[in-house]
């Protein structure tokens, strides 16, 4: 038996518990966490948008505000979307657990454990990226402030302490600089935990569906490896039929679980794609428009672009892997010696192969199909929008 809460998923559990999103533990404290973190994330975005009301609205101000606000918006969207669908996630995880509990073949269990291990590595890598991102942004911010302190006194008044993002808290920002800075990094840390925790949980889920696709391939191979030509018996025929039926069944379950989870988060994915493209386009504009004297803001914009592109790549890469595993099921059936099997078993194989005529992909609104091609399209679109914005400067 493979348990979803076992050794491979302790980090997923800790990350989601930290932000009150672990599906199996929705206590009153978790509800308090949701309210508190939602308010904190919302405040972080509101105080980034208030300069558009208080200050003179110019194109430079709009791009400066949106360059960070579009990035922080992904935090609150992802957090609330997962919270609204947490019962759906719990139900799908329980269904996945039930399927894993039914595995009896040691090779099938080994396949499932292999993909559990892969999912755990993804979680560790994402967590490491999140921690590194938080520390790098803090180091760059304080490095910038140290530079400002070290400049001569007759120049320092021209370079007061400032954040990389424009905010308006309606207080003396010089006097309360470190409190404002603390709030910004609390928002960023919560958001990073949300994105890493939810992203890792979704990757873990889809890695298990990949394992189910691989188990379907294994069952087809195992069924067709029965040498019925040397010993044609009713028992062998029944074993082949049952093997193919079990393969089709788990293949169908893998597709259903993948589609149901994506359907629950379809609006979230569409919003993330939109915010990601906007964030990359505007921050590319910020990078192109920055002068050589402001290295810190250049690095901050580069960091936001890197974070968005990395998230886009991982999401589309997982979608590509799922499509490849689905195709592997059909290539396994095609490459098997099905022509040596009895006629009624050949018909079952041909029926299975007909399913390949309809390509299986994880699609968002039938507009975006998760794949490496989609990732390239999103990057090209972001660059195209950046070119348009830059040409109107």
N, C-alpha and C positions, 0 to 999 in steps of 0.2 A: 504494500500500500504506500502511495506517495501522498503526503499530507502537505497542503498549501501553506500551512503555518510552521513547517518544519525548518531545518537548519538553513535552507536556501532562501527563506523569505523573512528572516528576522530583521534585516535591514529595511526591507519594504515596509514592514509593520512599524518599525521605529519612526521612519520618515513620515508616514501617514498619521501615526499617533501624535506626533509633534504638532501637527496642524489640525488635529481633530477630525481626520478623514478616514480612519481605519474602519472599513465596513462592518466588521464584527464587534465593534465596541462603540456604540453611539449612546453614551450616557449623557446626563445633564451637563457634566463638565465638558464633554465634546461639543455640545450645543453652545456652551459659553465660549469655548475656543473659536467656534465658527463666527459668532457674533463679534467677538473682539478682533479677530484677524480680518474679517470682512471690513469692519469699521476702520482699522488701521490701514489696510490696502486702499480703501476708498479715499481716506484722508490724504494719503500720499499722492494720489492722482489729482484730487481737487486742488491741492496747494501748488501743483505744477501748472494747472490750467488758469488759476486766478490771475497770473500776470497778464493774460490776454484781456482781462477786464480792467485791471488797475493801470497798466502801462499803455503807452501809445502802441497801437497794433500796427506792426510793420511786417513785411515779408520775412525779414531776418528773425524777428521775434517769434513768428508763427513756426518757422522751421526749427528754431532752437527749442521751443516748447514741445512740439510734436516729436522731435527726435528722441526724447526720453519718455514722454507721456505715452506714446504708442507702445513702447517696450513695457512700461509698468502696467499698462492696460491689460496685457496678456495675463498678468498675475491674477487680477480680480476676476477676469472672465473664466480662466481655468479653474480657479478655486470654487466659484459659485456653481459652475457647470457640473463639476464632479460631485459637489454636495447635493445638488438637485437630483442627480442620477445615482446616488449612493445605494439605494435599495436595488436598483437594476444591476449595479456592479456586484452587490452581494449575492443576488440570485444567480447571476452568471458564474460567479466563482464557485458557488455551491454545486451548480450543474457540472462545472468542470471537475470539481472534486469527485463527484459521483462517477464520472466517466473514468477518472484515474483509478478509483477504487475497484472498478470492474476488471482492470488489467490483471491477468494471471500468468501469462507467458513471461518468463524471465527476460527474454530479449526485448519484449515490448516495455517492460518496466525499466530496463537499462536505457532504452531510447528516451523514455520520459524523463529519467533522471539526468541524462545527458543535456537535454534542453533546459531542465531546471538549473543546472550548473551554468549554462550559457546565459540564462536570464539573470542569475546572480552576478555574473561578471559585468553585464550591462549596468546593473544597479550600482555596483561598486564604482565603475567608471564614471557614471553620471554624478554620483555623490562626490567623487573626487573633483570633477570639473566644477560642480557647484561651489564647493569649499574654496577651491583655487580662485574662482571668479570673485567671491566675496573678499578674500584676502588681497587679491591684486587690486581691486577697486579701492579698498581702504588704504593700502600702501601708497597708491598713486595720489589719492586725495591728500593724505598727510604729507607726502613728499612735496606736493605743490605748496602747501601751507608753510612748510619749513623753508622752502626757497623764498617765499614772501617775507619771512621773518629775517632771513639772512641778508636781504638787500639793504643798501644804505638807508639811513633814516630819511634823507631828503627825497627818496624815491618810494619808500614803503607806503606813503599815504596814497600813492597812485595805484598801488597793487594791494588793495585790501583783501582779506580772506574771502574766498568765494567757493561755491559749490560748482560742480560740473553741470548741474541742471539748474534751470531758472525756477525759483519758487517764490511765493509770496504768502507769508504767514501773518501778515498785518502786525508785526512787531519789529523792533530794532534788530535786524538780521546780523549786525556786527556784534551786538551785545549778547544775543542768544544764539550765536553761531553754532556752538557745540551741541546745544540742545536740538537745533534744527538738523545738524549733521547726524546726531544720534537717531532722530526720527526717520530720516531718509534711509539710513543703513538698517534700521529695524525693518522698515518696509521692504527693502531690497533682500534682506536675509529671509524674511517670511516668504516673499515671492519666489526666491531661489529654492527654498525648501519645498514649496508647493509644486513648482515646475519639475523638480527632480523627483519628488515622491510620486506624483501622479504619472509622470512620464515613465518612470521605472516600473510602476504597477501595470501600466498598459503594455509595456514591452514584455514584462513577465507573462502576462495573459496571452499575448500573441505568440510568444515563444512556445507556450504549451500547445497552442493550436498548430504551430509548425511541427511539434512533436507528434501530434495526432495525425497530421498528413504523412509524416514519415512512418508511423505505425501502419497506416493504410497501405503504403508501398511495401512494407515488410510482409504484411498479411497476403498481399497478392503474390509476392515472390515465394512465400512459404507454400501457398496453395498450389501454385503452378509447378513447384519442385517435386510434388508427389509423382513418382514414376508409375503412372498407371498403365503404361504400355507393356511393362514387364509383368505386372500383376494386376490385371483388370478385375477389380472386385467392386462390389456395390459400396463397400466401406470407403474405399479410396475416392470414389466419385462423390460420396456424401461429404467427405472431408474437404475436397476441392470446392464444392458448392458452398459449404459453410464458411470456408476461408474467404471466398470472394464476397459472400454476403456480409461477413464481419468487416471486411475492408471497405465495402461501399457504405456501411453503416457509420463507421468512425470518420470516414471522409465527409459524409453528409453532416455529421455532428460538428466537425471542424469548421466547415463553411458556415454553418448556422451560428455557431458561437462567435465567429469573426464578424459576420454581418450584424448580428444583434448588438454587439458592443459598439461598433462603428455607428450604427443607426442612433444609438443613445447619445453619442457625442458628435453627431454630424454638424449641429449648429456651432458647437465649440470649435471643431476643426476648421470650419469655414471662417469663423472670427479670427482664429489664430493665423490662418493663411493671410487674411486681409491685413491684420496688424503687423505680421512679419514682413510682408512686402512693403508696407508703408514705412516701417522702421528701417529696413535696409536701404530703401531709396533715399529717405531724408538724411540718414547718417552718412551715406556715401556722399551726399551733397555737402554735409558738414565737413567731411574729410577733405573734399576737393576745395572747399572755400576757406579752410583754416590756413593761417599763416604759420611760418616757421617758428614764431616766438611762443606760440601756445601749444606746446607739446602735450600737455596734460589733457586738454580737450580733444586733441587728435587721438590720443590713446583711448579715451573714454568712448568716442564715437566708433573707433575700430573695435573695441570690446563689444559694443552693442551689435555691430554688424556680425562679428564672429559668433556671438551667442545665438542670434537669430538664424544664421545660415547653418550652424551646427544642429540646431533643433530641427530645421527643415530637412537636413540631410538624414538625420537619424529616423525621423518619422517616415520619410519616403523609402529609406533603406529597409526598414522593417516591412513596409508594404510590398517592396520588391521581393524580399525573402519569402513572404507568404505566398505570393504568386508563383515563385520558383518551386516551392514545395508542393503546391497544388499541381503544377505541370509535371513534377517528378512522378506523381502517382500515375499519370497517364502514360508517361514514357516507360515506366516500369511495366505497365500492362501491355504496352505495344511491343516492348523488347522481350517479353516472356514468350516461351514456346507454346502460345495459345493454340496454334494450328495443329498441335499434336494431341490436344485434349478432345474429349467427346464433343459432338455437335452442340448439345444444349449448353455446355460450358463455354464453347466458342461464342455462342449467341450472347451469353452474359458478359463476356469480355468486350464484344462489339458494342453492346448497349452502354457499357462503361466508357468506352472510347468516344461515343457520340457526345458525351457530356463535355468533352474538351472543345467542341465547336463553339461553345459559349465561354469566353474567357472569364476567369474569376479574378477580380481585383477589388481592393478596398477603395471605394469611390466616395467622394464627398459631393453630394448634390448632383451626381452624374456629370460634374464638370472637372473635378480633379481626381485622377486615379493614382493612388500612391505607388510610385515607382521612381527609378532613377531618371527616367525621362521627364516625369512631373517635376522633380527637383530642378533639373536643368531649365525647364520652362519657367519656374518661379524665379530662379536667379536671373534669367534673361529678362523677365518682366520687371524685376526690381531695377536692373541696370537701365532698362528702357525708360522707366519713370524717372530715374535719376538724371538721365540725359535730357529729358524734357524739362525737368526743374532747373537743371544747370544752364540750359540754353536760354531760359527766361530771366536769368539773373540780371 
